[in-house]
Structure formats: structure tokens, C-alpha cells
Amino acid sequence: MQQTRKRKSRDFSQLSPFWNVIANLIAGVFSILCVFPFVFVLILSFTDEDTLAMNGYRIFPEKWSIDAYSYIFNVGNQLLRSYGVTLFITVVGTLLSLVIISLYAYALSRKSFKYRGFFSFIAFFTLLFNGGLVPFYMVATQLLHIKDSIWALILPLCVNAFYILIMRTFFLTMVPDAIIESGKIDGASEFRVFRSLVLPLSLPGLATIGLFSTLGYWNDWFNALLFIENPKLVPLQAMLMRIENNMQFILQNSSMMSSAEGLEIIRNMPQDTSRMAMVILATGPIVLAYPFFQRYFVQGLTIGAVKE
């Protein structure tokens, strides 16, 4: 009995009520510190520009304003159109990435696949070397002919070798061979085994790759800078960058105008608050979508962490 009591007293996995409260308080403070920067940016985006210039950054501003959002929305329908383009390429690109990456990784995970080593080398080689920007541009414009099309925003980010290796590791460690063999014994084809048996067990890995792909498509602006000239195909990030560049152009060239006109333009332009509003418009939707992926995302990050 005494040994049992000593073991219980040394059990560090169970905390006393006091230390449980302390641990929860520490976790709560840490969570607030993580969320506070985004909330603070949201507050600054609704702060009056003159008040921000006089008083600096404050949690409780003296005067609220929506001038920053009004300035951004004055671009007309371009903002909503850019949101639609970004949502389309994010959804379609993420689904296409999941299909291609999961099929490629599943083939690499099967020991019976004859050319597994060759295709593994191809995927791994692209992590170390690439052709460079000029060959990439030439392939996209002269070979694939996707310049100024929606596919120029989808195909370049469709396949990622690092994600392929993650999914291959997931299939090797988390999908038992007995399940695959049982499906084949029942007469199922390789694709039927993959669709009916492997995919239902792979939700954590798919959710992890899906979240990474979603973030990549949502935050992409470089491909739009290279390939997109049609205003109807400009995604959100590229449009916000153009607004920022236009603001910088006006500020740099306001001295060339008449002094009264230049001062009026600068005075009516929400410089700092509009930047904060751009951050909110660019990150808000993806932040709201993250909780739906969190459960699977945490499981997917532990791929291969525990070995039996």
C-alpha cells in the first residue's frame, strides 16, 4: 500500500487542483498573446488616420473610422472580383493538389510498385534543384500557353515534392498493409482499395496537406505578377499589392503637383490604417477557416512521431 501511495505521489501526469489552475492560466495568457496582434491590427484598421498620426498606436483609439476600408473598396468591383478569383483558385487548386499528391504518394508507398525508386528520386531531386525563373516562365508561356489564364495561378503550385514525401510517410506508417491486402483478397482493384480503404484512414494527412496548399494558394501573388495582365483574373493578394504600390506612387510624386493639391491628396489618404485593413482583408477568411482544420492538422503533424 505504501509503495502504491508513493507511486501515486510521483505521478507527474496528474496535477493538483492548484497547479491545474496555474497551468490553465499560463495557457490562457499565452493564447491571448498569440491572438492579440491580429486583434490589435483589426483595431488599428478602424482607427482614424489623423488620430493615429497624433496619438500613435492605441488599443482604445479616441476616434473610430472606416476610411481605410472605404478607400480600398473604392476600386469598385475589383475587390469582390479578386476575392472570387482567389476563392476559385484556392478551392480548385487545393482539390487538384490533394488528388495528385495523394495518388503520387500512395504509389511511392507501395512496395510492389516496380518504379518506386525512380519516381521517389524525381520527387526528391526537385527539392534540391530547380531550373530557375527563366525556364519556368518559358515553360509556362511557350510550352503550356497558360499566360493570362486562370491555370497560371493553379498549375505552378499544384504539386509540391515536400508534401508528397509527407503523404508517403503517412501511408507507410499509418495505413496497415493488412487492410490493403484484405481489399485485394475481396477482389477490389488498386484504385478501389485506395478510394474505399486508404482515403478514409488518411484524413489527418490529407487535412494537413490541404491546409498547406490552401495557405499557398491564398497567399500567392508572385504567379499573378508574372503571368496575369487581365484585370478580371487578378487575385486578392496581387490586387492589394497594386493598391499599395499606387499609394506609394502618389506619395512619391505628390511633390510634383501643386502644393495645395499634393497636401490635400496626402491628407485624405489613409496610409497606415489602409495597410492594416489590407492585412485584415487578406488574412481574415483564412484565419476563420483554420479552426475547421485544426483537429486533423494536429494529428497530421505527428506523422511518424511514434514508432511501434
Beta strands, then each sheet from edge to edge (+ up, - down):
end
